[in-house]
Amino acid sequence: MTVAHYWANRVIENRKKGELWILCTEDKALKEIANFTASSYHSEEHLKDKTKFLFLNFLGEKEGTKVYDLYNSLVTYQNDTARRINKLKSTIALYPIIDELEKDLLKNRSC
């Protein structure tokens, strides 16, 4: 997802300058996700429909819906000032939070 996101941002930002960014990979899922990420849409609702289709297509109805709902919630609240991440003054302040979340994840994971 990081590669697809980075590439799509370069495509979108540099499209206006006439620069062409090419993604070379044999990973079919990565190509499809990257193409989707850099594609245009007609409205916010159209983008939401395209995004949901992508999750359902790769993960199936049940899991795709769950992951899409989580994704949509993250996108909706990404700039919310109540989020811990938006209160940080530097990237260094993020490190203890990462450690805390990793510990919680390992503690709560089922074997």
C-alpha positions in Angstrom: 0.0 0.0 0.0 2.9 2.4 0.7 4.4 1.9 -2.7 1.0 2.3 -4.4 0.2 5.4 -2.4 3.7 7.0 -3.0 3.6 6.3 -6.7 0.0 7.6 -7.1 0.9 10.8 -5.3 3.8 11.3 -7.6 1.6 10.7 -10.6 -1.1 13.1 -9.5 1.3 15.8 -8.4 3.5 15.6 -11.6 0.7 15.1 -14.1 0.2 18.9 -14.4 3.9 19.3 -15.1 3.8 16.8 -17.9 6.0 14.4 -16.1 5.3 10.7 -16.4 5.8 8.3 -13.5 5.9 4.6 -14.3 5.4 1.8 -11.8 7.3 -1.4 -12.8 6.2 -4.5 -10.9 5.1 -8.1 -11.5 2.8 -7.9 -8.5 -0.7 -7.9 -10.1 -2.5 -6.7 -6.9 -0.1 -3.9 -6.5 -0.6 -2.8 -10.1 -4.3 -2.8 -9.7 -4.3 -0.9 -6.5 -1.8 1.6 -7.8 -3.9 2.1 -11.0 -7.0 2.6 -8.9 -5.3 5.0 -6.5 -4.1 7.3 -9.4 -7.3 7.1 -11.4 -9.7 10.0 -11.5 -13.3 10.1 -10.1 -16.3 12.3 -10.8 -17.5 12.9 -7.2 -16.8 12.0 -3.6 -19.6 9.4 -3.9 -18.0 7.9 -7.0 -14.7 7.6 -5.2 -16.3 5.9 -2.2 -18.0 3.4 -4.5 -14.7 2.7 -6.4 -12.9 2.2 -3.1 -15.5 -0.1 -1.6 -15.5 -2.2 -4.8 -11.8 -2.6 -4.5 -12.0 -3.9 -1.0 -14.9 -6.2 -1.8 -13.1 -7.5 -4.9 -10.0 -8.5 -3.1 -11.4 -9.5 0.3 -14.9 -10.7 -0.4 -18.2 -9.4 0.9 -17.9 -10.0 4.6 -14.2 -9.1 5.2 -14.1 -6.4 2.5 -17.0 -4.6 4.1 -15.3 -4.7 7.5 -12.0 -3.4 6.2 -13.7 -0.8 4.0 -15.7 0.5 7.0 -12.5 0.8 9.0 -10.7 2.5 6.1 -13.6 4.9 5.5 -13.6 5.9 9.2 -9.9 6.6 9.1 -10.2 8.7 6.0 -13.2 10.6 7.5 -11.4 11.5 10.7 -7.9 11.8 9.5 -7.7 15.6 10.3 -9.7 15.4 13.5 -7.9 17.4 16.1 -9.0 15.0 18.9 -6.8 12.2 17.4 -3.5 11.7 19.2 -1.5 11.7 16.0 -2.8 15.2 15.2 -1.7 16.5 18.5 2.0 15.6 18.1 4.5 18.3 17.5 7.2 16.1 16.0 7.7 12.6 14.5 9.9 11.7 17.5 6.8 12.0 19.7 5.2 9.2 17.7 7.8 6.5 18.7 6.4 5.9 22.2 2.9 5.5 20.7 4.1 3.0 18.2 5.8 1.0 21.0 2.5 1.1 23.0 0.4 0.0 20.1 2.8 -2.9 19.2 2.7 -4.1 22.8 -1.1 -4.0 22.8 -1.2 -5.9 19.5 1.1 -8.6 20.7 -0.7 -8.9 24.0 -4.1 -9.2 22.3 -3.2 -11.4 19.4 -4.5 -14.9 19.3 -2.1 -17.8 18.6 
